[in-house]
Amino acid sequence: MDEMIQKMRDVAVAALEDVKGKDIIALDTTKLTDLFECMVVATGDSNRQVRALANNVREELKAKGYEIVSTEGEEYGEWVLVDAGSLIVHVMLPPVRDYYDLEQLWGGQKPTFNPIGKPWSAADAA
């Protein structure tokens, strides 16, 4: 991860801390995808706080001169995504964060889906 991305990450984390975001985790995704280099995940206690956390991240990044590509999910405030190009910030309510478990997904382990406990070829034969 280059120095500019590290600075963006630090701005985003500080913005989350300013609004009392919880369980803030920054993941280096440079070896996992070409779409972005860093992902920050944080938790808010309410829909209002999730929206406020994401808004603060967006405004602080803009104030430092970074471009915001888009923001998604503000309407409901359960999961808000701030896309700053090379940096992605996810702010979620606790049950949403537990359910999607982005840390494990992007921590380098590929998810597996096998609903019946058999290899797919065995499922086709059944």
N, C-alpha and C positions, 0 to 999 in steps of 0.2 A: 504494500500500500504506500503510495507516494505521500509526500509532505502536505500537499494541498488537501488530499482526502483526510488526512489525520487532523488537519485544522478544521475542516468541515465537521468531522465527527466530534471534535472537542466543543465546537460551537453548539451543535445539536444536543450533546449531553448536558452542557451547562444550561441550555434553555429548558431542558426537561427537569433538571434539578431545581431551577428557579421556581417552577410551578409544582414542586413536590412530587414529581414522577417517581414511581417505585420500580424496583427490580430492573434497573437500566442495564442492558447488556449490549455491547458493541461486538459485531462479528466481522472478521476479515473474510470476504467472499471472493477475493481475487482468483483463487485456484478453483472455485466452484462454478463461476459463471462469468461471461463477458458483459452481462447486462449492467452490473454495478459492482463497485469495489468494496463497499462497506454497508452493513445493515445494522441499524440500532433498533432495539425492541424495548418498550417500556410499558408500564401498567399505570392506569389511572383508576381512581376509586369510584367515579361516576361518569355518566355520559358527558356532563358539563366539563368535568376535569379532563377527560380524554380530548375533547374538542379544544380546550384551553391549552393543553400541552402541545398538541399538534400546531395550533395557531402560533404559539410562542416559538416553536422550532422554525416554522416558516418565516416569521417576521425577523427573527435573529439572523437566520441565514441570508435573507434578503438584505438586511442592514449591513452585513459584512461583504455584500457584493456578489453572493452566490445566486445562481439562477434556480428558481423553483419550476420544475417541469409541470407538475400537477399535484393536486391534493384530492384524495378520494375518501368518502365515508363520513364526511362532516354532518350530513343530514341526520343520521341516527346516533353517531358518537359512540358506537360499540367498538369499532375498529377504524381508525383513521390512518391513512397512509400519506406520508409526505415524500414525494419523489423529487430529489434534487440532482438527478442524473446519476452521478457516481456514488451518491449516498441515498439510501432509502431508510426512512424512519417509520416504524409501525408503533402506534400507540393503541392499546387495547384495554378493555375491561378484563378483570381477572378470569371469568369463565371462558371468554373468547380466547384469551392467551393460553389457558390450560388446554382447551380443545384443539387448537391448531398447532401448538408446540413448535413454533418456528425455530427456536433455538436448536432443537434436535434435528429438524429437517435441514437447516442450513449449516449445522455443525459438521457436515461432511458425511453423515450417514444417509444413504438413500432410503426413502420410504418403501415399504413393501405392502402389497395388498393381495391377500389370498383369503377370500371370505369362507371357503370351505375346508381349508387346511390341506389341500392336495395340490400337486403341481398342475398348472393350467392344462397340460396335455391330458392328465387324468380327468379333469373336469369336462373336457370335450368328449371323452369316451363314455361318460356316464349318461 
